[in-house]
Structures are given as C-alpha cells and as structure tokens.
Amino acid sequence: MLSHEHVDSLADDDLLRNIVQGCTDCFALLFHRYCRQVFSVSFRIIRDKAETEDILQEVFLSIYLQQERYDASRGSIRTWILQFAYFKSLLRRRYLRIRHFYNDEELSESREMRGSETSDLLGMSSAEWARYVETGIATLGEGSYLPPGRTLAARLPHRDCRLRRLSDQIPKEAAVPLPGRSDPPAE
C-alpha cells in the first residue's frame, strides 16, 4: 500500500482507490462524507430512526465489500452510494410493511390527512366542493358551462387527481349555477 494523506479534500475516486488497497482511514473519510446523505435518503423512505441506522450500516458494509464493483462510467461515487441507500431502503420498507411494522393508526391518520384537504374547504362536503369547483371552472373562459358530454376531469391537469376522482362522481345533470345566474346558457 502506498502512503497517502488522509484529508477531507481528497477526491472520492482517490478515496475509493485507497480503500481498494486496504486503507481503513480513507473508508472512514468516505463514511463521514456521505453518512448524512445516506441517512436522509433512507429516513425519508422508512421513517424510523432505528431502521434507518441499520440501513446506514448495511449500505456502507455493502460499499466496503463491493468496492471493486464500482464503475465510473455509470456515475459518480456519490450516485453509487445513494443508489445503495435508496434501493436498500425500499427493500426494507417493503419488508417492514409485510410484517406490519407500520401500525394501522399511522396509516389511517395519513388517510385522514389526505382526505381532509378537500372536504374541509368552506365547510362543504367533498361532493359539494367538487360541484362548486366544476361550476366555477365551467363559467371561466367563454362564460359558458361545460359543453354536453364534457366533464371537469377532461379540463383538469393530471396532478389534480383527487379532484378528478370527485368530479367523476358528480352526475352530469347536477350543474349548479353561480350566484347571479339562474340557468346554464343554452348550447
């Protein structure tokens, strides 16, 4: 093994080259350089500190054991390490979900939070809110309601999928005029 310095400014490629030659100090530098990023990626996926710490250890153990598999043509060392973190975290989350690690209370709380975003608006139910929004959109533009056969879902961008699902449940004949209008204009 050649002698070299162990400084933070050493490039990742040089660190990995020295790790392959057996330098544990270089491995410690690589660990300290990327441990926070690996922890962050893993915690966002798993959402449990103890499990995330396990993934952190597994990732760096894999890096140490598979160091000669790194291929610079496929990406940087940082990308390689974060890919390990991402895929190991996804596998662990699936494993934990199958074994019911995430309790039903957390899941139902999450569903409640997602469901309340649209239904609590202006004190209306989901169906009332969807009808209100459909009427508002229908009166935009040409000042007319949606043409027969057109639904609100056809006009909404894909990112508004919850509202799209709500609008699909509204019967076409349930058009609600806005204040100041009595009937939809004739087509």
N, C-alpha and C positions, 0 to 999 in steps of 0.2 A: 504494500500500500504506500502510495506517495504521500509526502507530508503536504498539508494544505492548511489554510486558515479557516477558522470557524466564525465567520462574521455574517451578520444579518444581510449584508449587501450581496452575498453570493447568489448567483442566478440559480433558478430551480433546476436547470439542466445540469449544472455543476454539482449541485447538492445530490441529485439522483445518481450521477456518475460516481460520486464518492460513496454513496450508500451501497451501490452495487459492489464496490471494492471493500465494503465492510465497516465503514465509518458510522458508528452509532451517534456521534455528536452531530453529524450532518442530518441524520434522521430526526434527531430532537429539534434541530432548526426547522426542518420541513414541517414537523408536527406543530410547532408553535406558530409557524407562518399561516397554517390553514386550519387549525383546530376550531377556531371561532366560526369560520365559514361552514365547515362540515357540521358543526353543532347546529347552526342556524338552519341550514337546509333540512337536516334531519328533524329538528324540533317542529318546523312548520308542517311537516308531514305527519309525524307521530303524536305530537302534543303531550308528551310525557317526558319529564326530565330524566328519570332513571333509565327508561328505554333509550332515550337519545344518547345518554352517556355510553350505553352498551354499543350502540351503533358507531359512535365515535371510535371506540376501541377496535371494533371489527373492521372499520374502514382502514385505519392505519395499520392494523395487523395484515390485512389483505395487501395494502400498498407495500409493506415490507416483504411479504412472502412472494409477491408477484412483480417485483420491481423490474425484472428483466423483460417483462411483457410490454412495458411502456413503448409506444410507437409515436415518435414526434410528428410523423406525417399525418396522424389522426387528430392532433390537437395538442394544446399546452398541457403541462403537468397539472396545473390548476384545474383545467377542464377534466382531466383524467380522474383526479381525486374527487371532485364534486360529482362526477358521474357515479363513482363508487358509492358516495353518500346518498345520492338520490335513489339509486336502484336498491340498495340495501334497506333504505328507509321504507320504500314502497313494499318490499317483500315483508318486512317486519310488521307494517301496518296491516297487511292482509292476514298475516299470521295471528296478530292480536285480535283482529275483528272476528276471525273464525272461532277463536277461543273466548269470545265475548268479553274481551278486556275492556272495551268501551261499554259502559253500562247504559241501560235504556234511558235513564234520566237525562244523561248528556245528549243523547240522540233526540229525545222528544223536546228538550229545551232548544236545541238547534232548529228543529222543525217549527216550533212556535215562533221563534225569532224571525225565520224566513216568511212564515205565513202572516205575521202581524204587520209586515212592512206595507202591504197594500190595503189590508182590511181596516186599519185604524184611521185611514185618511178621512178627514172631515166627518167622522162618526158614521160613515156608511159601511154597509156590508160589502163583501167582495163583488157580488153581483151588481149592487147599486153603483159602486165605484166604477166597475167596468162599463156599465151603461152610460154613466156620466161622462167618462173619458171618450167612449165611442161617439156620443153626441157631440162633444167638443171637437173632436177630430173631423167629424162629418161636416161641421159648419165652417171649417177652415178652408182656405183656398178659394174656390169658386163661390162660396157662400151657400152651397147646397149640401144636402145629406149624401151619404154614400149611394152610388147607383145600385139598383136592384141586383142582387147576386154578389155584390162585393161585401167583404167583411172587414172589420177593423184589422184583423190579423194580416190581411194582404197589404196593408199600408204600414205596419209597424216594422221596424228593423228587427233582426233576429235576436238581438241582445235583450229585448223586452219579452222573453218567452213566458214569464208568469202572466203578464197582462194579455199576451196572445192566448194562453190557455183559458183565461177568464172570458175573453171576448168570444171565443168559440162556443162557450156555453150559453150565450145570450141568444134567444130566438130572434130571427131577422125582423119579425113584426113588432118587436119591443122597442122601437125607436122612441126616444124621449125628446120632445122639443125643448130647446133652451128657453129661458125666460124672454119674453117679448115676441116669441114666435108661437103660433098656435098649431100649425100642421107642417109637416115636411113639404117642401115645394114639389110640385108635380114634375115628373120627368118626361 
